[in-house]
Amino acid sequence: MRNTTLVYSSLGVTSVATGVILSFLPLFIFDISKSEFLAASVTSIPALSAIVASPIWGVLRDKTGKNKALMLVSIVPYAALSFFLIFTRDVVQILIALSASALLISASTPVFSSFVTAGSEKRGTSLGLLAASGAIGGAIGGFVGGITYQWYDIRLAFLLGGVSAVIAALIIGFGLKQDSSAMAGDQSSPNHRVSTLKVLRNRRILSPCISCFTYMIGATAFSSLASIYVVNTLGGSKLLWGISSTLAYLVGAATIAPTGIISDKIGRKPIIRIGLISSVALFTSFLFLKDPLVVSLLYIAPLAYIVCTTITTIITDVTAEGERGKGIGVQNSWLNAGGVIGPLLGGAVAQAISIQIVLASAIAILLFSIAWSELEITETKIADPELFHKQ
C-alpha cells in the first residue's frame, strides 16, 4: 500500500511537467514558426517514439521486474526536457530533444500500470486512481502554464515543470521499496510465458488496440490544434486556454477514478461506448459553436481518460501479471500510433483547408471506432494466461 501510494504521488508530481508541455508546447511552437503543421506535429513526436519504445520497456519490465529503475528512466527525461526548453527557441532542436526524451518517457505507461495492477482484482479502480494522479499534476501544470504564458514567460513554467520532475524522481529513488513478488510479475507459471509476437496476434488484445488506435486518430486530429483554434481562430486568450487545460485535468481526475470503480462493477464495454459516443457529440458541437469560452468549457470533458484508461484495463484483464508489461506496452504502441497519425492528419488538413474540415474528419473516424468496438471487443474480468493459447 505504501509503495502504491508513492507511485501515485510521484506520477502526480511528474505530471506537472506533462501539463505544461502538452498544453503549451504546440502554441509555443506556433508562436515561433507560425505553422499549424509544425504545431500539430509536435504532439506526434512523443507518440512516434513510444510506438517503438513502449513494447520494449514492457518486455524489460516483465523480464527483470526492475520497476523502480524503469520508473526513474521515465521520469528523469521530463526534467531534462523541461530545463532544455528554457534555453532554446529553435524548432529543430526542440523536436530532437522531444524525440529523444520520449524514447525514455514511454517506459512510464507499461511500468506504472503493471505495478499498480499487480495482485489486484480491482484493476479498473487501480488504473483509475493512477490516471487521476496524473490528471491532478497536469491540472497544476496547465494552470501554471496559462498564467506564465499570459503575463510572464513560458520559460518559468518549463522551469517549474522541471523541478517537479526532479522531486518525483527523488520520491521514487528514496521512497519506493522493491517488492519482488509484485514487481517481477507472475513467475509461477513458466510454461505460460509468451512472446511479444504472440501478444500482438492475440485477438483479445488486438481488437481493443485497434479501437484505441482509431479513437486516438480522431481525437488528436483536433486536440493537437485545439489551443490554436481557441486562441487564434476564435480569439480567446492564452489564459483562457490555460484555465481550460487545468479544468480538463481536474475534471479528469475527479471522473476517472469513479469510472474505474464503475467499470469493475458493470464491465468495460459500457464505459467505452459512453466515451466514444460522447466524443462524437462533443466534436459535432464544435462545428457550430464559435464562442471561445463555451468551446473551452466543453473541451474539459474527460473523454480521453475514460476511453483510453478503460481500454488499458481490458488489456490487464486478459494478461497474467508476468505478461502485463508486454500487453500494456503493445496497447500503448497502438495508442501512440494513433497519436502520430492524428496530429499529422489534422495539421495537414488545417493548413491546406480549415480546422472545421479537421473536425468533420475526426467525427467520421470516431464513428468507425464506435462500430469496431461494438463488433470486436470482448471482455473478461479474470486475468487468465490460458487466453493466449485459445486464440
PyMOL commands that set and color helices and strands:
alter all, ss='L'
color gray80, all
select helices_A, chain A and resi 2-33+36-41+44-64+67-85+91-105+108-117+123-151+154-175+180-183+190-192+196-201+203-223+226-233+238-266+269-286+292-298+303-317+321-352+355-376+385-389
alter helices_A, ss='H'
color red, helices_A
deselect
rebuild
show_as cartoon
